[in-house]
Amino acid sequence: MSETQRPLRTVAPLKPGDHVVVLGGGPAGLTAAYQLLREGVKVTVFEATDMVGGISQTARYKGFRFDIGGHRFFTKIKPVQDMWDEVLGDEFLTVPRLSRIFYDGKFFDYPLKPMNALFGLGPFRALSIFMSYMKAHLRPSPVEDNFEQWVTNRFGKKLYETFFKTYTEKVWGIPCTEIRAEWAAQRIKGLSLAKAILSAASLNKRSTDIKSLINEFRYPRLGPGQMWELTRDAINDAGSKVLMNHRVTEVEVQGGRATAVVAEGPDGEVRVEADHVISSLDVRGLVRCIRPEPAPAITESGEGLRYRDFLVVALILEEKDLFPDNWIYIHSAGVQVGRIQNFGNWSPHLLGDPSKSCLGMEYFCFEGDGLWSSSDEELIALATKEIGELGLVDPSKVEDGSVVRMPKAYPIYDAEYRDHLDGVRDFIDPIENLHPVGRNGMHKYNNQDHSMLTSMMTVWNMLGANHDIWSVNTDFEYHEEQRLERPETSEPAELAAAGG
């Protein structure tokens, strides 16, 4: 069932004295808790690990700080921007964006620039790409079910094969023909070859309207985790709780309502009664936690949802100013690394020693496969070898490294995911006080700002608004252009007076 066919779910209203339990301390969970805090609502957040921020955390190793992937702070959503400014204040840096594609032993500017692509690919190959693009433009495929069809219709088959296919299949671990077109529509929204060329040629003065083409972005001085560490501290300082190392094991549902949450913490089991539960847990994990267990069909739908896992190998090098890029996309099939971050070019304050560099070698994998199961020493050796094979850095300059594994980093949009997700929603949607939010909570490949917006909208709905959070990152006009703010009602003041 498509989003337009599914009726808007009913949300139970917040009442004075209500206690809300939030599952997960990533951007979605902490945004929900922070927004409730501003309304005077008592909140308990359960986070399974010792780090907040989820995939937007900033890891630490011997004084160095590094991201689990790169996270630009760029958005057109004013309430999200306002929260970033409120929490981080003067801790923002303005960072010039530079990223390139490594393909066939050469580097290409991203976004694509005509002359750079021409000289890199050669005139005959460039001409074949242009002819392929014209063919797709004049006679597009009438079917756009999968990623390959969607991209080919907009860029042509040759450019798809050159700059999309290898990298995308490296990221997802499945053929592009098995990835749903709606993922491409969300991730490459508003971009076409013509727009990319116009932007690169400075003929399109509105290029900043295309999210993929911005030339600079804001970034916290100490990495994206700084945002969520400060948010956690604000929640704790206000008298609510963010409980770290507490893994949710049960969500009790009685009489069509979520009534309590059970978590396993360092000191044993903790049970907290709840008037509302906001979940940023992965959908599959949430279904596994519900008690009593749902019907077998619901459980099977939850188990049918798949995720791509991720790890980053941070290499510390005894050399500075390696290359100017923030990150490089590795389209070469000859190495396993998918993307390389140069953290000193995001913020010099991430470097524990300013005379050195720190690179993030990003690998996409499935939990339990060969990459994921390799020892840290093996992964550091692999990353060191591949950075040399790419010709970016002398591998002898690598002096140390650290590995962080991130399970369920990316919800997979395979051919069956929509049916599985609809099956779970048939069960969850009628539970008016159980609210899924965020990337994994909705099995929706949202960026950080979109994940935050789903949480904001959920809180606003609890206060009396009527937003469709499932339209975020699907209906472009809905979340990018319309006015978005909390509803003006008398209820929030009453809640604030009653809040703990």
C-alpha positions in Angstrom: 0.0 0.0 0.0 1.4 3.4 -0.9 1.6 6.3 1.5 -1.2 8.2 -0.3 -3.5 5.2 0.0 -2.9 4.6 3.8 -5.1 6.8 6.1 -3.3 9.1 8.5 -2.9 7.4 11.8 -4.6 8.7 14.9 -2.2 9.9 17.7 -3.1 9.8 21.3 -2.8 13.4 22.8 -0.4 14.2 25.6 -2.1 14.8 28.9 -0.8 16.7 31.9 1.6 14.5 33.9 2.2 12.0 31.1 5.5 10.2 31.1 7.1 9.4 27.7 9.7 6.6 27.2 12.0 7.0 24.2 13.8 4.1 22.7 17.2 4.9 21.2 19.6 7.8 21.8 20.3 8.7 18.2 19.2 12.0 16.4 15.5 10.9 16.2 15.2 9.7 19.8 17.1 12.6 21.4 15.2 15.2 19.2 11.9 13.8 20.4 13.1 13.9 24.1 14.4 17.4 23.7 11.2 18.7 22.1 9.2 17.1 24.9 11.5 18.6 27.5 10.7 22.1 26.1 7.0 21.2 26.7 7.7 20.3 30.3 7.1 16.6 29.7 9.0 14.0 31.8 11.0 11.7 29.6 13.1 8.5 30.0 15.5 7.6 27.1 16.9 4.1 26.8 20.2 3.9 24.8 21.7 0.4 24.3 25.3 1.5 23.9 27.7 3.9 25.7 27.5 6.5 22.9 24.7 8.8 21.9 24.1 9.8 18.3 23.7 6.5 16.6 25.3 6.6 13.2 25.8 10.4 13.8 28.0 9.8 16.9 31.6 10.9 17.0 34.0 8.2 18.2 37.2 8.8 20.2 40.6 7.2 20.0 43.8 8.5 21.7 42.6 12.1 21.5 41.4 11.8 17.9 37.7 12.1 17.1 36.1 10.6 14.0 32.6 10.2 12.5 30.8 7.0 11.6 30.5 8.4 8.1 30.4 12.1 7.3 27.5 14.2 8.5 27.0 17.6 7.0 24.7 20.1 8.9 22.8 21.4 5.9 19.0 21.7 5.8 16.2 23.7 4.4 13.9 22.7 7.4 13.8 25.7 9.7 12.8 23.9 13.0 15.7 21.5 12.5 18.1 24.4 11.9 16.7 26.2 15.0 17.4 23.2 17.2 20.9 22.9 15.9 21.6 26.6 16.6 20.0 26.4 20.0 22.0 23.4 21.1 25.3 24.1 19.5 25.4 27.9 19.4 28.9 29.1 18.5 30.3 25.6 18.1 29.5 25.5 14.4 32.2 25.8 11.7 31.5 26.7 8.1 33.3 24.1 6.0 34.0 24.3 2.2 32.8 21.2 0.5 35.1 19.2 -1.8 34.4 15.6 -2.8 35.6 13.6 -5.7 34.8 10.2 -7.3 37.7 7.7 -7.8 37.0 5.7 -10.9 39.2 3.7 -13.3 42.3 5.0 -11.7 41.3 8.7 -12.1 39.6 11.3 -9.9 36.4 13.1 -11.1 34.9 16.1 -9.5 31.6 15.6 -7.7 29.2 17.2 -8.7 30.3 16.4 -12.3 32.0 19.1 -14.3 31.9 18.8 -18.1 35.6 19.5 -18.8 36.8 17.4 -15.9 34.7 14.5 -17.1 35.7 15.0 -20.7 39.4 14.8 -20.1 39.0 12.0 -17.5 36.9 9.8 -19.6 38.3 10.8 -23.0 36.3 12.3 -25.9 34.9 9.1 -27.3 33.6 7.8 -24.0 32.2 11.2 -23.1 30.4 11.3 -26.4 28.9 7.9 -25.9 27.7 9.0 -22.5 26.1 12.1 -24.0 24.4 10.0 -26.7 23.2 7.5 -24.1 21.7 10.4 -22.1 19.9 11.8 -25.2 18.5 8.4 -25.9 17.2 8.0 -22.4 15.8 11.6 -22.5 14.0 11.0 -25.8 12.9 7.4 -25.1 12.8 6.8 -21.4 11.9 3.4 -20.0 8.2 3.4 -19.2 8.9 1.2 -16.1 10.8 2.7 -13.1 10.5 -0.1 -10.5 14.2 -0.4 -9.6 17.3 1.8 -9.1 18.8 1.0 -12.5 15.7 2.0 -14.4 15.3 5.2 -12.4 18.9 6.4 -12.8 19.1 5.4 -16.4 16.0 7.4 -17.3 17.7 10.5 -15.8 21.3 10.0 -16.7 21.5 7.5 -19.5 22.7 3.9 -19.3 26.4 4.7 -19.9 26.6 7.2 -17.1 24.7 4.9 -14.8 27.2 2.1 -15.5 30.2 4.5 -15.1 29.3 6.5 -12.0 26.4 4.7 -10.2 26.4 0.9 -10.6 29.6 -0.3 -9.0 29.5 2.1 -6.0 25.8 1.5 -5.3 26.2 -2.3 -5.4 29.3 -2.0 -3.1 27.2 0.0 -0.6 24.2 -2.3 -0.6 25.6 -5.7 -1.4 22.8 -6.5 -3.8 22.3 -5.8 -7.6 20.9 -2.4 -8.5 17.9 -4.2 -10.1 16.9 -5.4 -6.7 16.9 -1.9 -5.1 13.6 -0.1 -5.2 13.4 3.1 -7.3 11.9 5.0 -4.4 15.3 4.9 -2.7 16.8 6.7 -5.7 14.0 9.1 -5.7 14.8 10.0 -2.0 18.6 10.1 -2.3 19.1 11.8 -5.7 16.1 14.1 -5.5 15.9 17.0 -7.9 19.2 16.1 -9.7 19.6 15.3 -13.4 22.6 15.4 -15.7 21.5 18.6 -17.2 21.2 20.3 -13.8 24.6 19.0 -12.7 26.2 20.4 -15.9 24.4 23.7 -15.6 25.4 24.0 -11.9 29.0 23.2 -12.7 29.1 25.7 -15.5 27.7 28.4 -13.2 24.6 28.8 -15.4 22.2 27.6 -12.8 22.0 30.3 -10.1 19.6 28.2 -8.0 22.0 25.2 -7.7 21.8 25.5 -3.9 18.2 24.3 -4.2 19.6 20.9 -5.2 20.7 19.3 -1.9 23.4 17.2 -3.5 25.1 20.3 -5.0 25.9 22.7 -2.1 29.4 24.1 -2.0 29.7 24.5 1.8 28.1 23.3 4.9 28.1 23.8 8.7 29.7 21.3 11.0 30.1 21.1 14.8 33.7 21.9 15.9 34.0 18.5 17.6 32.0 16.5 15.2 28.3 15.6 14.9 28.4 13.6 18.2 28.9 17.0 19.9 25.3 17.9 19.0 23.9 14.8 20.6 26.2 14.8 23.6 25.0 18.3 24.4 21.4 17.3 23.8 21.8 14.4 26.2 23.3 16.7 28.8 20.4 19.1 28.5 17.9 16.4 29.0 19.6 15.0 32.1 20.2 18.5 33.5 16.4 19.2 33.2 15.5 16.3 35.4 14.7 13.7 32.8 17.0 10.7 32.1 19.1 9.3 29.3 20.0 5.9 30.5 23.1 4.6 28.7 24.0 0.9 28.2 20.3 0.0 28.6 19.1 -2.4 25.9 15.3 -2.5 25.4 14.0 -6.1 25.7 10.3 -5.6 26.0 7.6 -3.2 25.0 4.4 -4.1 26.9 1.2 -3.6 24.9 -2.2 -4.0 26.7 -5.6 -3.1 25.5 -4.3 -1.6 22.3 -1.9 0.7 24.2 1.8 0.7 25.0 2.0 0.6 28.8 5.6 -0.1 29.8 9.2 -0.7 28.6 11.7 -3.2 30.0 15.4 -2.7 29.5 18.5 -4.6 30.5 21.0 -2.3 32.2 24.4 -2.6 33.9 22.6 -3.2 37.3 20.0 -5.6 35.9 16.5 -5.3 34.5 14.6 -1.9 34.6 10.9 -1.6 34.0 9.4 1.9 33.3 5.7 2.5 32.9 4.8 4.8 30.0 1.9 6.9 28.8 3.6 7.2 25.4 6.5 5.3 23.7 8.5 6.9 20.9 10.7 4.3 19.2 13.7 4.9 17.0 14.6 1.2 17.3 14.9 -0.7 14.0 11.4 -1.9 13.0 12.5 -5.5 13.2 13.9 -5.0 16.7 10.8 -3.3 17.9 8.6 -6.2 16.7 10.9 -8.6 18.5 10.4 -6.6 21.7 6.6 -6.4 21.8 4.8 -8.4 24.5 2.7 -10.3 24.2 4.2 -11.4 20.9 2.2 -10.3 17.8 0.6 -12.7 15.4 3.0 -14.8 13.3 2.3 -12.8 10.2 3.4 -9.6 11.9 6.6 -11.3 13.2 7.4 -12.6 9.8 6.9 -9.2 8.3 9.4 -7.8 10.9 11.9 -10.5 10.2 11.6 -9.9 6.5 13.1 -6.3 6.8 16.8 -6.3 6.0 19.6 -3.9 6.9 23.1 -3.1 5.6 25.8 -2.8 8.2 28.8 -0.6 8.2 32.2 -0.2 9.8 34.8 2.5 9.7 38.6 2.0 10.0 40.2 5.2 11.3 43.8 5.4 10.2 46.2 7.8 11.9 49.0 8.9 9.7 52.2 10.8 10.6 51.7 13.2 7.8 49.5 16.3 7.3 47.6 17.8 4.3 47.2 14.5 2.5 44.5 15.7 0.0 42.0 18.5 0.1 38.8 16.5 -0.1 36.3 16.1 2.8 35.5 12.7 1.4 36.1 10.6 -1.7 33.7 8.1 -3.3 35.6 4.9 -4.3 33.9 3.5 -7.4 36.8 1.1 -8.2 35.8 -2.5 -8.0 39.4 -3.5 -7.2 39.2 -2.5 -3.5 36.5 -3.1 -0.9 36.6 0.4 0.7 33.5 2.4 -0.4 34.3 5.9 0.8 37.2 7.7 2.5 36.8 10.6 4.9 39.6 13.1 5.7 38.5 14.2 9.1 41.0 17.1 9.4 39.3 18.7 6.4 35.9 18.6 8.3 37.4 20.2 11.4 41.0 20.5 12.6 39.7 20.1 16.1 39.1 16.4 15.5 42.8 15.8 15.3 44.4 14.8 18.6 47.8 15.8 17.1 47.6 18.7 14.6 50.8 17.5 12.9 49.0 14.2 11.8 46.0 13.2 9.8 43.1 10.8 10.4 41.4 9.1 7.5 38.1 7.1 7.8 38.1 4.1 5.5 34.4 3.1 5.2 33.3 -0.5 4.5 29.8 -1.6 3.8 29.0 -5.2 4.9 26.5 -7.5 6.5 26.8 -8.4 10.2 28.5 -11.7 10.5 30.2 -11.7 7.0 33.9 -11.8 6.4 34.5 -8.1 6.7 32.4 -7.7 9.9 33.9 -10.7 11.5 37.6 -9.8 10.8 39.7 -8.7 13.7 40.5 -5.0 14.2 44.1 -5.8 13.3 43.0 -7.5 10.1 40.8 -4.5 9.1 43.5 -2.0 9.9 45.9 -4.0 7.7 43.3 -4.1 4.9 42.6 -0.4 5.0 46.3 0.4 5.1 46.9 -1.8 2.0 44.0 -0.3 0.1 44.9 3.3 0.8 48.3 2.4 -0.9 46.7 0.6 -3.8 44.6 3.7 -4.5 47.7 5.8 -4.6 46.3 8.4 -2.2 48.9 7.9 0.6 52.1 6.1 1.3 50.9 3.2 3.5 54.2 3.4 5.5 52.9 6.6 7.0 50.1 4.8 8.8 51.1 4.5 12.5 47.9 3.4 14.2 44.2 2.7 13.7 40.9 2.0 15.3 37.7 0.3 14.2 34.1 1.0 14.9 31.3 -1.3 13.8 27.8 0.1 13.2 25.0 -2.5 12.9 21.8 -1.7 10.9 23.3 1.5 9.5 21.1 1.5 6.4 17.6 0.0 5.9 17.5 -1.9 2.6 14.9 -1.0 0.0 14.7 -4.4 -1.6 11.8 -5.7 -3.7 9.9 -7.1 -0.7 10.5 -4.4 1.9 7.3 -2.4 1.2 5.1 -5.4 1.8 6.9 -6.3 5.0 6.8 -2.7 6.3 3.1 -2.4 5.5 2.5 -5.7 7.4 4.2 -4.2 10.5 2.4 -0.9 10.2 -1.0 -2.7 10.1 -0.1 -3.8 13.6 1.6 -0.7 15.0 -0.5 2.2 13.4 -3.6 1.4 15.5 -1.5 1.7 18.7 -2.1 5.4 19.2 0.6 6.0 21.8 3.4 4.0 20.1 5.2 6.3 17.7 8.0 5.1 15.3 10.4 7.8 14.3 13.7 8.2 12.5 15.6 6.2 9.9 15.5 2.8 11.4 12.4 3.4 13.4 10.5 3.9 10.1 12.8 1.7 7.9 13.2 4.9 5.8 16.5 6.1 4.5 16.3 9.5 6.1 19.2 12.0 6.6 19.8 13.4 10.0 17.6 16.4 9.4 14.7 14.3 8.1 15.0 11.9 11.1 14.8 14.9 13.4 11.8 16.2 11.6 9.9 13.0 12.0 10.4 13.3 15.8 9.4 16.9 15.8 6.2 16.2 13.8 5.4 13.3 16.2 5.6 15.6 19.2 3.5 18.2 17.4 0.9 15.6 16.7 0.9 14.6 20.3 0.1 18.3 21.0 -2.8 18.4 18.5 -1.3 18.8 15.0 -2.1 16.5 12.1 1.2 15.9 10.2 1.9 12.8 8.2 5.4 11.8 9.3 5.6 9.1 6.7 5.6 11.9 4.0 9.0 13.2 5.3 11.7 12.6 2.6 9.0 11.3 0.2 6.8 14.3 -0.6 9.4 17.0 -1.4 7.1 19.9 -1.1 5.6 18.7 2.1 8.6 18.9 4.3 10.9 21.3 2.4 8.6 24.1 1.5 5.5 24.1 3.8 5.4 25.9 7.1 6.4 23.5 9.9 6.0 24.4 13.6 4.4 23.2 16.8 0.6 23.9 17.0 -0.5 26.9 18.9 -2.9 25.5 21.6 -3.5 26.1 25.3 -2.4 22.5 26.1 1.4 23.0 26.1 1.2 25.6 28.9 -0.7 23.1 31.1 1.8 20.4 30.3 4.7 22.6 31.2 3.1 23.4 34.5 2.6 19.7 35.3 5.9 18.4 33.9 8.6 17.0 36.0 
